[in-house]
């Protein structure tokens, strides 16, 4: 699901809710709780009129018998908020005797059914405008299940139906993910274009995945699927088949380790993702294996200053790689300083770092004149400095550090309602050419 399609709806909602500011701000008692020798007696969850309590408790590191610390209280509060189901989360400690205390989690639920207009941009390029309509149920049956259906017109028209169930089992150990999609996209490969007129690709895609979650930090996925790709004009390299049509099953195995506190804009924790995808199984034609890695770390240098780093790779092995299976900087992944520059290859390596300092700590404001699901809004401002570097290459070429594209700069990031982040950055490349960047979502 591409949540960028919801951004204009969310911006409109924020603009409307900001017209009148109330006097009362929420105070989170978890921020003033000091460490003690108390252990958790019971966990009490209130305010979840629709969401099942086990969905919330599944994200908590504090469980009956666990020692209560300020760090764990703040961490659990951020993890619950990261579910994307609540406008605000408050955790309170209420002692029951000299050794134990109840943990009271109070949540304010977001609205969960969104018939929405689709307005957005593709590949972070404001010239690639698309529009349409969709329906999202972000909390089906109160179990954090996602039902998503969308029809898109304009640039790269598409249709998609997606279902995700993180509680295939009652304790949340098993998950299900299923998707059916159609898209007609403009070719991204500058090499495959071979002339002034670009060509298009039709993709029909279906997949089913089963996930296994261990604890709150580890998860494994096995996904099986089938894809149909047809190009509007065949030239060698655009597809493996000389007919201009490739049909192939694929399989993906992945592992994720995630200890981040706030997924939308982390301040602490680690993220690791390792994935292997095999395109073409027991069939003639495409026969490519991709190995992808993503490592992220978020460290508190002091009470406010946060250092974030990321290293990521994507490498191809096996048979010939058609143009639609190549990797790029300049679309989903970008190097600030070369933000609009497209470079392509079969293999990719990237590294980024950011230093964050909050100029305005996030606050939650309640607007009583709005429905409860929209009445609590979040706002914060963060200053950042950053540096990015990366390269792509084809098999047979050498991995060369001196060919890295590099950039650095500074920015102001706005933390907005419904887990949205608006970034305004200014970056320079290695020869000190500058560019202004307006983007949505955290850089990583």
C-alpha positions as CSV (number, residue, x, y, z in Angstrom):
1,X,0.0,0.0,0.0
2,X,1.3,3.5,-0.9
3,X,0.3,5.7,2.0
4,X,1.6,8.8,0.1
5,X,-1.8,8.7,-1.6
6,X,-3.4,9.8,1.7
7,X,-1.1,12.7,2.3
8,X,-3.2,15.5,0.8
9,X,-6.2,14.3,2.7
10,X,-4.2,14.4,5.9
11,X,-2.7,17.8,5.1
12,X,-6.3,19.2,4.6
13,X,-7.3,17.6,7.9
14,X,-4.4,19.3,9.7
15,X,-5.1,22.6,8.1
16,X,-8.7,22.5,9.2
17,X,-8.0,21.4,12.7
18,X,-5.4,24.1,13.2
19,X,-7.7,27.0,12.7
20,X,-8.6,27.1,16.4
21,X,-6.2,26.1,19.1
22,X,-7.5,25.1,22.5
23,X,-6.0,26.0,25.8
24,X,-5.5,22.5,27.2
25,X,-2.6,20.3,26.3
26,X,-2.3,16.6,27.2
27,X,0.1,15.8,29.9
28,X,1.7,12.3,29.8
29,X,2.4,11.0,33.2
30,X,4.8,8.4,31.9
31,X,7.3,11.2,31.3
32,X,7.4,12.1,35.0
33,X,7.5,8.6,36.4
34,X,10.8,7.8,38.0
35,X,12.4,4.3,38.2
36,X,11.5,2.2,41.2
37,X,11.5,-1.3,42.4
38,X,7.9,-1.8,41.5
39,X,6.9,-4.7,39.2
40,X,3.9,-4.9,36.9
41,X,0.9,-6.4,38.6
42,X,-1.8,-6.0,35.9
43,X,-2.1,-4.1,32.6
44,X,-5.4,-2.2,32.3
45,X,-6.3,-0.7,28.9
46,X,-9.0,2.0,28.5
47,X,-10.3,4.1,25.7
48,X,-10.1,1.3,23.1
49,X,-13.8,1.2,22.2
50,X,-13.1,-0.6,19.0
51,X,-9.5,-1.9,19.1
52,X,-9.0,-5.3,20.9
53,X,-6.9,-5.0,24.0
54,X,-4.5,-7.8,22.9
55,X,-3.5,-5.7,19.9
56,X,-2.1,-3.1,22.3
57,X,-0.6,-5.4,24.8
58,X,1.2,-7.3,22.0
59,X,3.4,-4.3,21.4
60,X,4.4,-3.8,25.1
61,X,7.7,-4.9,26.6
62,X,6.2,-4.3,30.1
63,X,4.3,-7.5,31.1
64,X,3.1,-8.8,34.5
65,X,6.2,-9.4,36.6
66,X,8.5,-7.0,34.7
67,X,10.3,-4.2,36.6
68,X,8.9,-0.8,35.8
69,X,11.3,1.8,34.5
70,X,10.8,5.2,32.9
71,X,12.6,4.0,29.8
72,X,10.3,1.1,29.3
73,X,7.2,3.2,29.8
74,X,8.3,5.7,27.2
75,X,9.3,2.9,24.8
76,X,6.0,1.1,25.1
77,X,4.1,4.4,24.7
78,X,5.9,5.0,21.4
79,X,5.4,1.4,20.2
80,X,1.7,1.6,20.8
81,X,1.5,4.9,19.0
82,X,3.4,3.4,16.1
83,X,0.5,1.0,15.4
84,X,-1.1,3.9,13.7
85,X,-4.4,3.3,15.4
86,X,-4.4,6.1,18.0
87,X,-4.1,9.9,18.1
88,X,-2.6,9.8,21.6
89,X,-1.3,7.3,24.2
90,X,-0.9,7.9,27.9
91,X,0.6,5.4,30.3
92,X,0.1,5.8,34.1
93,X,1.6,3.7,37.0
94,X,-0.7,3.1,39.9
95,X,0.9,1.2,42.9
96,X,-1.1,-1.6,44.4
97,X,1.3,-2.4,47.2
98,X,4.9,-1.9,48.1
99,X,6.1,-4.3,45.4
100,X,3.6,-4.1,42.5
101,X,1.7,-1.6,40.4
102,X,-0.9,-1.6,37.7
103,X,0.0,-0.2,34.3
104,X,-3.0,1.8,32.9
105,X,-2.8,2.5,29.2
106,X,-5.2,5.1,28.0
107,X,-5.6,5.5,24.2
108,X,-7.6,7.9,22.0
109,X,-8.6,6.0,18.8
110,X,-8.3,7.4,15.3
111,X,-10.9,7.1,12.7
112,X,-10.4,3.8,10.9
113,X,-12.5,3.9,7.7
114,X,-11.3,6.2,5.0
115,X,-13.1,6.5,1.7
116,X,-10.5,8.9,0.3
117,X,-9.5,10.8,-2.8
118,X,-6.1,9.8,-4.2
119,X,-3.9,12.7,-5.1
120,X,-0.1,12.4,-5.1
121,X,3.2,12.1,-6.9
122,X,5.2,9.1,-8.0
123,X,8.9,8.5,-7.3
124,X,9.0,11.8,-5.3
125,X,8.8,13.7,-8.6
126,X,6.2,16.5,-8.5
127,X,5.8,16.2,-12.3
128,X,4.5,12.7,-12.0
129,X,1.0,13.5,-10.8
130,X,-1.7,10.9,-10.2
131,X,-5.3,10.9,-8.9
132,X,-8.1,8.5,-8.1
133,X,-10.1,7.1,-5.2
134,X,-9.8,4.4,-2.7
135,X,-11.1,2.8,0.5
136,X,-9.0,2.0,3.6
137,X,-10.1,0.2,6.7
138,X,-7.1,0.5,9.0
139,X,-8.5,-1.5,11.9
140,X,-10.8,-4.2,10.5
141,X,-12.6,-6.1,13.3
142,X,-10.6,-4.1,15.8
143,X,-7.6,-6.4,15.3
144,X,-5.3,-4.0,13.4
145,X,-6.2,-5.8,10.1
146,X,-5.9,-3.7,7.0
147,X,-8.3,-3.7,4.0
148,X,-7.2,-1.5,1.1
149,X,-8.7,-1.0,-2.3
150,X,-7.6,1.8,-4.7
151,X,-8.0,2.9,-8.3
152,X,-5.4,5.4,-9.7
153,X,-5.4,7.4,-12.9
154,X,-3.0,9.9,-14.3
155,X,0.7,9.0,-14.1
156,X,1.2,5.2,-13.9
157,X,-2.5,4.1,-13.6
158,X,-3.1,1.2,-11.4
159,X,-5.6,-0.8,-9.3
160,X,-4.9,-2.7,-6.1
161,X,-6.6,-4.8,-3.4
162,X,-4.6,-5.5,-0.3
163,X,-5.3,-7.4,2.9
164,X,-3.1,-7.7,6.0
165,X,-3.9,-9.6,9.2
166,X,-1.2,-9.4,11.9
167,X,-3.3,-11.6,14.2
168,X,-3.8,-14.8,12.1
169,X,-3.4,-16.4,15.5
170,X,-4.9,-14.9,18.7
171,X,-1.5,-14.2,20.3
172,X,-0.1,-12.4,17.2
173,X,2.5,-15.0,16.4
174,X,1.4,-15.6,12.8
175,X,0.4,-13.0,10.2
176,X,-1.1,-13.1,6.7
177,X,-0.5,-10.7,3.8
178,X,-2.3,-10.9,0.4
179,X,-2.3,-8.6,-2.6
180,X,-3.6,-8.4,-6.1
181,X,-2.5,-5.5,-8.3
182,X,-2.5,-4.2,-11.9
183,X,-0.4,-1.3,-13.1
184,X,0.6,0.3,-16.3
185,X,3.9,2.1,-15.6
186,X,6.3,4.1,-17.6
187,X,9.7,2.5,-18.0
188,X,12.2,3.7,-15.4
189,X,15.4,2.5,-17.2
190,X,17.2,5.2,-19.2
191,X,19.3,2.5,-20.8
192,X,16.3,0.5,-22.0
193,X,14.6,3.5,-23.4
194,X,16.9,3.6,-26.4
195,X,15.5,6.8,-27.9
196,X,13.5,9.9,-27.3
197,X,10.2,8.0,-26.9
198,X,9.7,5.9,-23.8
199,X,7.8,2.7,-23.5
200,X,5.3,1.4,-21.0
201,X,5.1,-1.8,-19.0
202,X,1.9,-3.6,-17.9
203,X,2.2,-5.5,-14.6
204,X,-0.3,-8.0,-13.2
205,X,0.8,-9.1,-9.7
206,X,-0.5,-11.5,-7.0
207,X,1.1,-12.7,-3.8
208,X,0.3,-14.4,-0.5
209,X,2.7,-14.2,2.5
210,X,2.8,-15.9,5.9
211,X,4.6,-14.2,8.7
212,X,6.0,-15.6,12.0
213,X,6.6,-13.1,14.8
214,X,8.8,-14.0,17.8
215,X,8.5,-11.7,20.8
216,X,8.0,-8.0,19.8
217,X,11.2,-7.6,17.8
218,X,11.7,-10.5,15.5
219,X,9.7,-11.5,12.5
220,X,10.1,-13.9,9.5
221,X,8.1,-13.9,6.2
222,X,7.6,-16.4,3.4
223,X,5.9,-14.9,0.4
224,X,4.9,-16.7,-2.8
225,X,3.6,-14.9,-5.9
226,X,3.2,-14.6,-9.6
227,X,3.8,-11.7,-12.0
228,X,3.0,-11.0,-15.6
229,X,4.9,-8.3,-17.4
230,X,4.3,-7.0,-20.9
231,X,6.1,-4.1,-22.6
232,X,4.5,-1.9,-25.3
233,X,7.4,-2.4,-27.6
234,X,9.9,-5.2,-27.5
235,X,13.7,-4.6,-27.7
236,X,16.3,-7.0,-26.4
237,X,16.8,-6.5,-22.6
238,X,13.4,-5.1,-21.9
239,X,12.0,-8.6,-21.2
240,X,13.7,-12.0,-21.2
241,X,11.1,-13.5,-23.7
242,X,11.3,-12.3,-27.3
243,X,7.6,-12.0,-27.3
244,X,7.8,-9.0,-25.0
245,X,5.9,-10.8,-22.3
246,X,7.5,-12.4,-19.2
247,X,5.4,-14.6,-16.9
248,X,7.0,-16.0,-13.7
249,X,6.4,-17.2,-10.2
250,X,8.6,-15.7,-7.4
251,X,9.4,-16.5,-3.8
252,X,10.7,-14.2,-1.0
253,X,12.1,-15.1,2.4
254,X,12.8,-12.2,4.8
255,X,13.8,-11.6,8.4
256,X,13.2,-8.3,10.3
257,X,14.6,-7.2,13.7
258,X,12.9,-4.0,14.8
259,X,13.5,-2.3,18.2
260,X,12.6,1.2,17.0
261,X,10.4,3.3,19.4
262,X,8.4,5.5,17.0
263,X,8.3,4.0,13.5
264,X,7.3,7.2,11.8
265,X,10.3,9.2,13.1
266,X,12.5,7.0,15.4
267,X,14.6,8.4,18.2
268,X,16.1,5.1,19.5
269,X,16.5,1.5,18.6
270,X,17.6,-0.6,15.6
271,X,16.2,-1.9,12.4
272,X,17.6,-4.8,10.4
273,X,16.0,-6.4,7.3
274,X,17.5,-9.3,5.3
275,X,15.7,-10.6,2.3
276,X,16.2,-13.1,-0.5
277,X,13.9,-13.0,-3.6
278,X,14.0,-15.6,-6.4
279,X,12.3,-14.5,-9.6
280,X,11.5,-17.6,-11.8
281,X,10.8,-21.0,-10.2
282,X,11.0,-24.2,-12.2
283,X,10.2,-22.2,-15.4
284,X,12.1,-21.0,-18.4
285,X,12.8,-17.3,-18.8
286,X,13.8,-15.0,-16.0
287,X,16.1,-16.6,-13.4
288,X,17.3,-13.9,-11.0
289,X,18.1,-14.0,-7.3
290,X,18.2,-10.7,-5.3
291,X,19.8,-10.3,-1.9
292,X,18.7,-7.2,0.0
293,X,19.9,-5.8,3.3
294,X,18.8,-2.8,5.3
295,X,20.5,-1.7,8.6
296,X,19.4,1.3,10.6
297,X,20.5,2.6,14.0
298,X,19.2,5.4,16.2
299,X,21.3,6.6,19.2
300,X,20.8,9.3,21.8
301,X,24.0,11.3,22.1
302,X,22.4,13.3,24.9
303,X,18.9,14.0,26.2
304,X,17.9,15.7,22.9
305,X,20.6,15.1,20.2
306,X,19.9,11.9,18.2
307,X,22.3,10.3,15.7
308,X,20.7,8.1,13.0
309,X,22.5,6.0,10.4
310,X,21.5,3.6,7.6
311,X,23.3,1.2,5.3
312,X,21.5,-0.7,2.6
313,X,22.3,-3.0,-0.4
314,X,20.5,-4.8,-3.2
315,X,22.4,-7.2,-5.3
316,X,21.5,-9.5,-8.3
317,X,22.8,-12.9,-9.1
318,X,21.9,-15.6,-11.6
319,X,20.6,-15.1,-15.1
320,X,20.0,-12.0,-17.2
321,X,18.3,-9.1,-15.5
322,X,15.5,-7.5,-17.5
323,X,15.1,-3.7,-17.3
324,X,12.1,-3.9,-15.0
325,X,14.2,-5.8,-12.4
326,X,17.0,-3.3,-12.1
327,X,17.7,-1.0,-9.1
328,X,18.0,2.8,-9.0
329,X,18.8,5.9,-7.1
330,X,16.5,8.7,-8.1
331,X,13.1,7.0,-7.6
332,X,12.2,5.4,-4.2
333,X,15.8,5.7,-2.9
334,X,17.4,9.1,-3.3
335,X,20.7,10.7,-2.6
336,X,20.1,14.3,-1.4
337,X,22.3,16.5,-3.5
338,X,21.5,14.3,-6.5
339,X,17.8,14.1,-5.6
340,X,16.4,14.2,-9.1
341,X,19.3,12.4,-10.8
342,X,18.5,8.8,-11.9
343,X,21.3,6.3,-11.9
344,X,20.6,2.6,-12.6
345,X,22.3,-0.8,-12.3
346,X,21.9,-4.4,-11.2
347,X,23.4,-3.8,-7.8
348,X,23.0,-1.0,-5.3
349,X,24.9,0.2,-2.2
350,X,23.8,3.2,-0.1
351,X,24.6,4.9,3.3
352,X,23.0,7.8,5.1
353,X,23.4,9.6,8.4
354,X,21.3,12.3,10.1
355,X,21.7,14.3,13.3
356,X,18.3,15.4,14.8
357,X,17.7,18.1,17.4
358,X,14.1,19.0,18.4
359,X,13.3,22.7,18.1
360,X,9.8,22.1,19.3
361,X,9.1,18.9,21.3
362,X,6.0,17.1,19.9
363,X,2.8,18.0,21.7
364,X,-0.8,16.7,21.5
365,X,-3.5,19.3,21.3
366,X,-7.2,18.5,21.7
367,X,-9.8,20.4,19.7
368,X,-13.2,19.7,21.4
369,X,-15.3,21.0,18.5
370,X,-14.2,18.1,16.3
371,X,-15.3,14.4,16.4
372,X,-13.3,12.4,18.9
373,X,-11.4,10.5,16.2
374,X,-10.0,13.7,14.7
375,X,-9.9,15.9,17.9
376,X,-6.3,15.2,19.0
377,X,-3.5,16.5,16.7
378,X,0.2,16.1,17.0
379,X,2.8,18.8,16.2
380,X,6.5,19.0,16.5
381,X,9.5,20.5,14.8
382,X,13.0,18.9,14.4
383,X,16.2,20.4,12.9
384,X,18.5,18.0,11.0
385,X,21.8,17.9,9.3
386,X,22.5,14.9,7.0
387,X,24.9,13.2,4.6
388,X,24.1,10.6,1.9
389,X,26.2,8.5,-0.4
390,X,25.6,5.7,-2.8
391,X,26.4,3.9,-6.0
392,X,24.9,1.4,-8.5
393,X,26.8,-0.9,-10.9
394,X,26.2,-3.7,-13.3
395,X,27.6,-7.2,-13.0
396,X,31.1,-7.2,-14.6
397,X,31.8,-3.7,-13.3
398,X,33.9,-3.1,-10.2
399,X,32.5,-1.7,-6.9
400,X,34.3,1.6,-6.7
401,X,34.2,4.1,-3.9
402,X,35.4,6.9,-6.1
403,X,32.2,6.6,-8.1
404,X,29.9,7.3,-5.2
405,X,27.3,10.0,-5.6
406,X,27.5,12.2,-2.4
407,X,25.5,14.9,-0.8
408,X,25.0,16.7,2.5
409,X,22.9,19.5,3.9
410,X,20.4,20.6,6.6
411,X,16.6,20.6,7.0
412,X,13.6,21.4,9.1
413,X,11.2,18.5,9.7
414,X,7.6,18.8,10.8
415,X,5.9,16.0,12.8
416,X,2.2,16.2,12.0
417,X,-1.1,14.4,12.8
418,X,-1.9,10.9,11.7
419,X,1.9,9.9,11.7
420,X,2.8,12.2,8.8
421,X,6.2,13.8,8.5
422,X,6.9,16.8,6.2
423,X,10.5,17.5,5.4
424,X,12.1,20.7,4.0
425,X,15.8,20.1,3.2
426,X,18.6,21.9,1.4
427,X,21.4,19.8,0.0
428,X,24.7,20.2,-1.8
429,X,26.5,17.6,-3.9
430,X,30.2,16.9,-4.1
431,X,30.8,19.9,-6.4
432,X,28.8,22.2,-4.1
433,X,25.7,22.5,-6.3
434,X,22.7,23.1,-4.2
435,X,19.0,22.0,-4.3
436,X,15.9,22.6,-2.3
437,X,14.0,19.4,-1.3
438,X,10.3,19.2,-0.3
439,X,9.4,15.7,0.7
440,X,7.0,13.6,2.7
441,X,8.0,11.0,5.3
442,X,11.2,10.4,7.2
443,X,14.3,9.9,5.1
444,X,14.8,6.5,6.8
